[in-house]
Amino acid sequence: MNQNAFRNFIGGKRGLVGKLAYLFLRLLSGLYRLAISVRNFCYNKGLFTSNRAEVPVISVGNLTAGGTGKTPLVIWICKWLGANKFSCGVLTRGYKAKQGKFTDEPAIIAKSCPDAKIVINPDRTEGAKMVVEDYRVKSLVMDDGFQHRKLRRDLDIVVLDATCPFGYGHMLPAGLLREPIKNLRRADLVVITRSDQIEDQAVNDIIHKVRSIAGDVPVAKAINKYPYAKKFGGKIIDFDGLKERKIFAFCGIGNPCAFVDHLEAVGFSVVGRKVFNDHYEYEKEDLKHIYEEAKYCGADLVLTTLKDWVKASLLMKPREDMDFAYLALELDFIEGQDKVESLLRRTVKEGQSQQMREKDNV
């Protein structure tokens, strides 16, 4: 079952057999909720310990499974830290990656933030120690860190996707929630991504719900910008040029509709589409079928995400009869950027001051 089909299923589009299967998923969901609640209780009461890194840790995480926009925010934060002379390392577990080996998302971060030091290790505490000792960075950004409580964080940022902020209201596998919504109260900052893809009132409703759970936690609103596409050899197709093309879109991401639907929303001519599972490992045969479907649909451009490009482009060579490109993605704050920057600056500076005090006491 691909990402779209699964989201439709847990979202309510199911027949009689599907309803029976969903009851079983709700049972599993209850057991998963119990396990997560016990784990969080142990951390809250100090029964499980959290380890502190030598430098400030900024965690970027979410409540739900699937693509919420964490990676673009991690990239934005790394670039901000670099521009403000705060060297940083990025801690990531790397989905299905062997230790030290780059997969799709770490590769994107490395490509977008060449000055950031990337460490892939499912044990973030060990990873933090490695990157600080090896590179002497002044700050750490922990990708997908909200549930990873073994490493203490100095700033906890939670990303909510405006198109599906609360995971259909249920824990995995009956919904997309990785932990109960009430745990938003642990957040120091909430960033609502794709906030331009729903009505303003719906965004306000999300903010109201966040505030009802987490009090006066700062909230920022962000959108995804797609300024251009890039082909083999780094050749650029600008935004206006994309509007003149007939596009066949494919992706293997957590929220595929958010990508493909946005192409149509901004006026691109999407003549065909194909969706794969999140973190899909492409094979040559997949790319062959994509090109065949694109030609059948009358497309002159196959377009994908950067996350998919870093894997799929390795299997394809440039072709004269069809362009292949990825759509560049940039995060842009439309509200609350000053709050984000203020919290980042305070977190890093307070962390550095604490380190100096500890050294003086040694």
Secondary structure as the mmCIF struct_conf table of DSSP 4:
data_model
#
loop_
_struct_conf.conf_type_id
_struct_conf.id
_struct_conf.beg_label_comp_id
_struct_conf.beg_label_asym_id
_struct_conf.beg_label_seq_id
_struct_conf.end_label_comp_id
_struct_conf.end_label_asym_id
_struct_conf.end_label_seq_id
HELX_RH_AL_P HELX_RH_AL_P1 GLN A 3 ILE A 10
TURN_TY1_P TURN_TY1_P1 GLY A 11 GLY A 12
HELX_RH_AL_P HELX_RH_AL_P2 LEU A 16 ASN A 44
TURN_TY1_P TURN_TY1_P2 LYS A 45 GLY A 46
BEND BEND1 LEU A 47 PHE A 48
STRN STRN1 ASN A 51 ASN A 51
HELX_LH_PP_P HELX_LH_PP_P1 ARG A 52 ALA A 53
BEND BEND2 GLU A 54 VAL A 55
STRN STRN2 VAL A 57 ASN A 62
BEND BEND3 LEU A 63 LEU A 63
STRN STRN3 THR A 64 THR A 64
BEND BEND4 ALA A 65 GLY A 66
BEND BEND5 THR A 68 GLY A 69
HELX_RH_AL_P HELX_RH_AL_P3 LYS A 70 ALA A 83
TURN_TY1_P TURN_TY1_P3 ASN A 84 LYS A 85
STRN STRN4 CYS A 88 THR A 92
TURN_TY1_P TURN_TY1_P4 TYR A 95 LYS A 96
HELX_LH_PP_P HELX_LH_PP_P2 ALA A 97 LYS A 98
TURN_TY1_P TURN_TY1_P5 GLN A 99 GLY A 100
HELX_RH_AL_P HELX_RH_AL_P4 ASP A 104 SER A 112
TURN_TY1_P TURN_TY1_P6 PRO A 114 ASP A 115
BEND BEND6 ALA A 116 ALA A 116
STRN STRN5 LYS A 117 ILE A 120
BEND BEND7 PRO A 122 PRO A 122
HELX_RH_AL_P HELX_RH_AL_P5 ARG A 124 TYR A 135
BEND BEND8 LYS A 138 LYS A 138
STRN STRN6 SER A 139 ASP A 143
TURN_TY1_P TURN_TY1_P7 ASP A 144 ASP A 144
TURN_TY1_P TURN_TY1_P8 PHE A 146 GLN A 147
TURN_TY1_P TURN_TY1_P9 ARG A 149 LYS A 150
STRN STRN7 LEU A 151 LEU A 151
BEND BEND9 ASP A 154 ASP A 154
STRN STRN8 LEU A 155 ASP A 161
TURN_TY1_P TURN_TY1_P10 ALA A 162 THR A 163
BEND BEND10 CYS A 164 CYS A 164
TURN_TY1_P TURN_TY1_P11 PRO A 165 PHE A 166
HELX_RH_3T_P HELX_RH_3T_P1 GLY A 167 GLY A 169
BEND BEND11 HIS A 170 HIS A 170
STRN STRN9 MET A 171 MET A 171
TURN_TY1_P TURN_TY1_P12 LEU A 172 ALA A 174
BEND BEND12 GLY A 175 LEU A 176
STRN STRN10 LEU A 177 LEU A 177
BEND BEND13 ARG A 178 GLU A 179
HELX_RH_3T_P HELX_RH_3T_P2 ILE A 181 ARG A 186
BEND BEND14 ASP A 188 ASP A 188
STRN STRN11 LEU A 189 THR A 193
BEND BEND15 ARG A 194 ARG A 194
TURN_TY1_P TURN_TY1_P13 SER A 195 ASP A 196
BEND BEND16 GLN A 197 ILE A 198
HELX_RH_AL_P HELX_RH_AL_P6 ASP A 200 ALA A 214
TURN_TY1_P TURN_TY1_P14 GLY A 215 ASP A 216
STRN STRN12 VAL A 219 LYS A 225
STRN STRN13 TYR A 228 LYS A 231
HELX_RH_3T_P HELX_RH_3T_P3 PHE A 232 GLY A 234
STRN STRN14 ILE A 236 ASP A 238
HELX_RH_AL_P HELX_RH_AL_P7 PHE A 239 LYS A 243
TURN_TY1_P TURN_TY1_P15 GLU A 244 GLU A 244
BEND BEND17 ARG A 245 ARG A 245
STRN STRN15 LYS A 246 CYS A 251
BEND BEND18 ILE A 253 GLY A 254
HELX_RH_AL_P HELX_RH_AL_P8 PRO A 256 ALA A 265
TURN_TY1_P TURN_TY1_P16 VAL A 266 GLY A 267
STRN STRN16 SER A 269 VAL A 275
TURN_TY1_P TURN_TY1_P17 ASP A 278 HIS A 279
HELX_RH_AL_P HELX_RH_AL_P9 LYS A 284 TYR A 296
TURN_TY1_P TURN_TY1_P18 CYS A 297 GLY A 298
BEND BEND19 ASP A 300 ASP A 300
STRN STRN17 LEU A 301 THR A 305
HELX_RH_AL_P HELX_RH_AL_P10 LEU A 306 ALA A 312
HELX_RH_3T_P HELX_RH_3T_P4 SER A 313 LEU A 315
BEND BEND20 GLU A 320 ASP A 321
STRN STRN18 ASP A 323 LEU A 327
STRN STRN19 GLU A 330 GLU A 335
HELX_RH_AL_P HELX_RH_AL_P11 GLN A 337 ASN A 361
#
